[in-house]
């Protein structure tokens, strides 16, 4: 499969419902619109790559090994929809963590672009040919800095709305189904930001 048909997608609040610091597979459920969006993306030849901050490791909420079950659960959710989990990349760090091994400043914790750049490199893609979908502006900034086309799910999880050039998404959508509309229609230019209600209100 071609490496450049990638969609980088945030996990909590984007691909799945947001349950803070959750590693229990039984509580991992797809977000609104995902069951419609994922088959469309898979049929169009896009591979899904999760890129997620998992500071719960650094904060001592759960061991890094617990994320293996999370990855398996995500793959289980995608399989019936005709999609594979092409990659599961996470940052376990936090500079204020209580676990010394992970209490560091790194280049992989979003909004830094390192996680996406690593994933693109290992999967044989150029980030500028990929998409990033997330529910907060830290996701957007990470994607922008890596060179992705960015989509923000305006689902209420972003509360600060600190907008800089790198934190202005190319598209704003309500759910993953609407995000899929833009992704499978590559080549359609982004609407002017002035026409996007969410940004107008929060400038």
C-alpha positions in Angstrom: 0.0 0.0 0.0 1.2 3.5 -0.7 2.6 5.3 2.3 1.4 8.7 1.2 -2.3 8.0 1.6 -2.3 8.6 5.4 -4.7 10.3 7.8 -3.1 11.0 11.1 -5.9 11.1 13.7 -5.9 12.0 17.4 -7.4 9.3 19.6 -9.3 10.7 22.6 -12.1 13.0 21.6 -11.5 12.5 17.9 -11.4 8.8 16.9 -13.0 7.6 20.1 -15.0 9.2 22.9 -13.0 11.1 25.4 -12.6 9.2 28.7 -9.7 10.8 30.5 -6.7 8.6 31.2 -8.6 5.5 30.1 -6.8 2.3 29.2 -9.8 -0.1 29.8 -10.7 -1.5 26.4 -14.3 -1.9 27.5 -14.7 1.8 27.7 -13.2 2.6 24.3 -16.0 3.5 21.9 -15.9 5.2 18.5 -16.8 8.8 18.3 -19.8 10.3 16.5 -19.6 9.9 12.8 -16.7 7.4 12.9 -18.7 4.4 11.8 -19.6 6.3 8.6 -16.3 8.0 8.0 -13.9 5.1 8.5 -15.3 2.9 5.7 -15.3 5.8 3.3 -11.7 6.6 4.1 -10.6 3.0 3.8 -12.5 2.6 0.4 -10.7 5.7 -0.9 -7.3 4.1 0.0 -6.4 6.1 3.1 -4.7 4.5 6.0 -5.4 5.6 9.5 -2.6 6.4 11.9 -3.3 7.3 15.5 -1.1 10.0 17.0 -1.9 10.6 20.7 -0.5 12.3 23.8 -0.6 9.7 26.6 0.7 11.7 29.6 -1.0 9.3 31.9 2.2 7.2 31.7 4.4 10.1 32.9 1.8 11.0 35.6 1.7 7.5 37.0 -2.0 6.9 36.0 -1.1 3.7 34.1 1.9 1.8 32.9 3.1 2.2 29.3 2.5 -1.5 28.8 -1.3 -0.8 29.2 -1.3 1.0 25.8 -0.8 -2.3 24.1 -4.4 -3.3 24.9 -5.6 0.1 23.7 -3.9 -0.4 20.4 -5.5 -3.9 20.1 -8.9 -2.5 20.9 -8.6 0.2 18.3 -7.7 -2.4 15.7 -10.7 -4.4 16.7 -13.0 -1.4 16.3 -11.7 -0.6 12.8 -11.6 -4.1 11.4 -15.4 -4.5 11.0 -15.5 -1.2 9.1 -13.0 -2.4 6.5 -10.0 -0.5 7.9 -6.7 -1.3 9.4 -4.8 0.6 12.0 -1.7 1.4 10.0 0.1 2.8 13.1 -0.4 3.7 16.7 2.0 6.4 17.8 1.9 7.9 21.3 3.9 10.3 23.5 4.2 9.0 27.1 6.0 12.1 28.3 5.0 15.1 30.4 7.6 17.6 31.8 5.7 17.7 35.1 5.3 13.9 35.4 5.8 11.9 38.6 7.6 9.0 36.8 11.2 10.1 36.3 11.8 8.1 33.1 9.0 10.0 31.4 9.1 13.4 33.1 11.0 15.1 30.3 10.5 17.8 27.6 10.4 16.0 24.3 9.7 16.7 20.7 6.9 14.2 20.4 4.3 15.7 22.7 1.8 17.6 20.7 1.8 20.5 19.7 5.4 19.5 18.8 5.5 17.8 15.4 7.8 14.9 16.3 5.2 12.2 16.7 3.8 12.9 13.3 7.2 13.3 11.6 8.3 10.0 13.1 5.2 8.2 11.9 5.4 9.7 8.4 9.1 8.7 8.2 8.5 5.1 9.4 5.5 4.6 7.1 7.2 6.0 4.0 5.1 9.1 3.6 5.8 12.8 3.1 3.8 14.7 5.8 2.9 17.4 3.3 0.8 14.8 1.4 -1.1 13.7 4.6 -4.0 14.8 6.7 -4.2 15.5 10.5 -7.6 15.3 12.3 -7.9 16.4 15.9 -10.2 18.0 18.4 -8.0 20.7 19.9 -5.6 23.3 18.5 -2.6 21.5 19.9 -3.4 18.8 17.3 -3.7 21.3 14.6 -0.4 23.0 15.5 1.4 19.7 15.5 0.0 18.9 12.1 0.7 22.3 10.7 4.3 22.2 11.9 4.8 18.8 10.3 3.3 20.0 7.0 -0.1 18.2 7.1 -3.4 19.5 5.9 -5.3 20.0 9.1 -8.9 19.4 10.2 -10.3 20.5 13.5 -13.3 18.7 15.0 -15.2 21.5 16.7 -16.9 19.3 19.3 -16.4 21.4 22.4 -13.1 20.0 23.5 -11.1 23.1 22.6 -11.8 25.7 25.2 -9.0 28.3 25.0 -9.0 29.1 21.2 -5.5 30.7 21.2 -5.1 31.2 17.5 -1.7 31.7 15.8 -0.9 31.0 12.1 0.1 27.4 13.0 -3.0 26.9 15.0 -5.5 27.8 12.3 -7.0 24.7 10.8 -7.5 24.3 7.1 -11.0 23.0 7.7 -13.4 23.0 10.7 -16.0 20.2 10.9 -18.6 18.9 13.3 -17.6 15.2 13.3 -15.5 12.6 11.5 -18.1 12.0 8.8 -17.8 15.6 7.7 -14.0 15.3 7.9 -14.1 12.4 5.5 -16.0 14.6 3.1 -13.0 16.9 2.8 -10.4 14.1 2.8 -11.9 11.9 0.1 -12.5 15.1 -2.0 -8.8 16.0 -2.1 -8.1 18.9 -4.4 -11.1 20.9 -3.2 -9.6 24.1 -1.8 -10.2 25.1 1.9 -13.0 27.6 2.4 -11.8 31.1 3.4 -11.4 31.2 7.2 -13.7 34.2 7.3 -16.6 31.9 6.2 -16.0 29.4 9.0 -18.3 30.2 11.8 -16.3 28.6 14.6 -13.2 30.7 13.9 -15.2 33.9 13.4 -16.8 33.6 16.8 -13.6 32.7 18.6 -11.1 35.2 17.1 
